Every structure is written in structure tokens, then in C-alpha cells.
Amino acid sequence: MEKNDVCTSESVDGSRDVWSSKSSDSSSADHLVVMVNGILGSSTDWSFAAEKFVKERPDKVFVHCSERNVSRLTLDGVDVMGERLAEEVLEVIRRKPNMRKISFVAHSVGGLVARYAIGKLYKPPEKEHMEDSCNRESKELSIELHPTLRPNSIKPRVKRWHLAGSISFGVTAFEKVASCVIHWIFRRTGRHLFLTDDDEGKPPLLKRMVEDCDECYFMSALRTFKRRVIYSNVGYDHIVGWRTSSIRRDNELPKWEDTLNEKYPHVVYEEHCKACDAEQCDPTEDNGSDKIEEELVTGLSCVSWEKVDVSFHSSRLRFAAHSVIQVKDHITHREGADVIQHMIDHFLPRS
């Protein structure tokens, strides 16, 4: 289907591809942008952003909105979803062999799924000779990995209240209760998010994902990416808290002020965090974190991050901030359009 210089196609399985309708632009586009939905979401959640990316960078990007983990399939566990996404990415690459760069734009738990998928796709140099042709294609493509892992997308220290927010609204006592019952609601994914999984006596999956393990090169793959970016709601996000989504400790949360930037009115703070080793990351004072949470944030701080903090506190839809930041609905959540524009302008340069 062609609309406003943008072509879209939807497969029978629900995936959506978006590209420029101008043949000269679409033939030169070599940057694959994979958009990943959050829990109980669908490929249509990214419709606005996908079209905006192509309209703004028609000769550069080809957007694929993932469909492999939608609706109730998002309850199957981060690892299962990550395996599906990795295979889906390889299938897209086979269809679009001209792609040379890749970015992942993921919302909510989709960030964890994307991180798992790249850990599966990455092959270290010493194993390069063992790769089959498909893996060689993905290796060539992902050398310039440059993911823009979107609002609350990385969720690495998803502690026990990652999704409890919708139940507990950040109240500690409620969070503890939620962690005991969350697997009844969000099943295997819930156990991963609340670190209560115990697969064959292994540490929780999220803890394993801050290192290379079991033939999954989670951190090596993450380091390969040219840029790692997080967009986080500073408040009114009752699904994911600010420090969780932004990979910060309590004492690292910045003081922010309303912005005067007319182009990006909801972007209130930007920070570039350099990579630090384990000793540098080790906190010198008690910051209220539990041990495993500290291990997660320390592990992920071993790579650099660009952090963009967003506020919808003056919006009439502030209580829907978790969806507005993504522009999940192109009419209702339109206020978040400046965040999408910020992503494009800062991380997909024209040159």
C-alpha cells in the first residue's frame, strides 16, 4: 500500500515492512531498522514511528516492524521471544541482501528481547570460520550495529517491579506481593522480569544477560553497536520506573527542568555515560539497591550509554506516558511525536 510517499506491506503473519515509494530512494536504502513491540503489543504499535523514519530518511532506511512476538506470545519468556526475533531478523536479511547496517528500536520488554536476539546473532571473530552463509550475512550486516533501543527499552535492571508498576504504582510493599503473583499474569516472562526464574539451577536470565554465557554473546554484541541509547519517562510511567528504565541508581537520577526547546518540548535531560569497569561502577555508599540489582546495573555500565529523559507531566495524557513516548496510537498519543523526531535527528543523521 502506498501513502504519502511511503509504501507499506503487511504479511499474512502480521509483520509490517515500510519503505520509500520512490524507487531511487528505496534502492539506495541500506539501513535496516527493526522495531520491536512490548508486552501484549503488536507490530502496529510502531506504525507512526515506522512511517516517520521513512519519510525523514527515505534513501537510508528500510523499516521492519516485528510480528514474531505479539499479544499472548509476549508471555512466553524473554529467551523464547529473543530466539524468535533472531530468526525473524535473519529472514529479513535474506529478503533484503543489500542491507549493510542495522538498528533495533524497541519498546518496554521489547528492549530485553532485542538484547537477547543480538546475543544470539553475534558470532565472535574466532568462530567466524564456523558460520554458515546466513550467519555470515548477519555478521557483515551487524558490524556497524547502532541500536536505538527505545523508551524503557533496555530494562536491564528490571528488578522485581518492572511490570509490577501497573499493579503496585511503585509502592514497595505492593511490589513484593506483586513479585509473588506476577507469574500467574505474565507467566514465564513475568518470572524473568522479577528475577524469580530458576532454569536448571542457573542464575536468573537477566543476570546472565550482563555477560557472555551459554553461546549467547550478550555483552560482546552490545559492545559492537556503534551507539546505545535509552529514552526514559521521568514520571507517570506506571509500567516501568525512571531509574529502572534509565539504568541508574537512585543517587544518579539527575535533576531536570522543563525544556524551552520548541522542537523537542518533552525532552528534559540528556546525558552521555562513558563505559566504566567493574571497580569504577562499584558504589561507595548504600543506595537502596539489592545485590542482584546492583550486579545488573554494574554489568550494563561496562558499556557507554546515551540517556535521554522525557517528561509528559504537563500533558493531559501523562498517565499514559508509557504509550505516549512510543506514539502507540497516532491520534491519541500524538504528543510523543517530538520524541520520535529527536531519535531520527540525533541517531539517523542525513549525511
Number of C-alpha atoms within 10 A of each C-alpha: 9 12 10 9 13 19 17 18 14 15 9 7 8 16 18 21 22 27 29 29 19 13 12 11 16 20 15 15 22 19 21 24 26 24 28 33 31 23 20 14 21 23 23 20 21 26 21 19 25 27 23 18 24 26 18 17 20 25 21 25 28 26 25 25 26 24 24 23 26 21 15 13 16 26 21 15 20 28 20 18 23 25 19 17 26 22 15 19 20 16 12 15 19 14 10 13 12 15 24 20 21 26 25 25 27 30 31 28 27 31 29 27 31 29 29 28 27 27 25 21 23 25 22 11 9 7 8 13 9 11 13 9 9 12 16 16 17 24 20 13 20 23 16 17 23 23 25 29 27 28 31 32 30 29 30 26 30 26 22 24 28 25 27 28 20 15 16 18 18 19 12 14 9 15 22 15 14 21 21 13 14 23 19 10 11 20 16 20 24 26 24 23 30 25 22 18 20 12 9 6 7 10 13 18 20 25 19 17 21 24 17 14 12 9 10 20 23 23 23 18 23 23 15 18 19 15 19 23 23 24 27 30 28 25 18 19 25 21 22 30 24 23 20 22 26 30 25 17 19 14 11 11 13 13 7 14 10 14 14 11 10 8 11 17 17 26 26 20 18 14 11 11 12 11 14 16 12 14 8 12 17 13 12 7 7 9 12 11 13 10 8 15 21 19 18 22 24 24 22 23 21 18 20 18 19 16 19 23 23 27 25 25 16 9 13 9 15 18 15 17 26 23 22 25 29 28 24 23 16 17 9 13 18 15 21 25 19 18 26 19 17 16 19 19 14 9 16 18 11 11 4
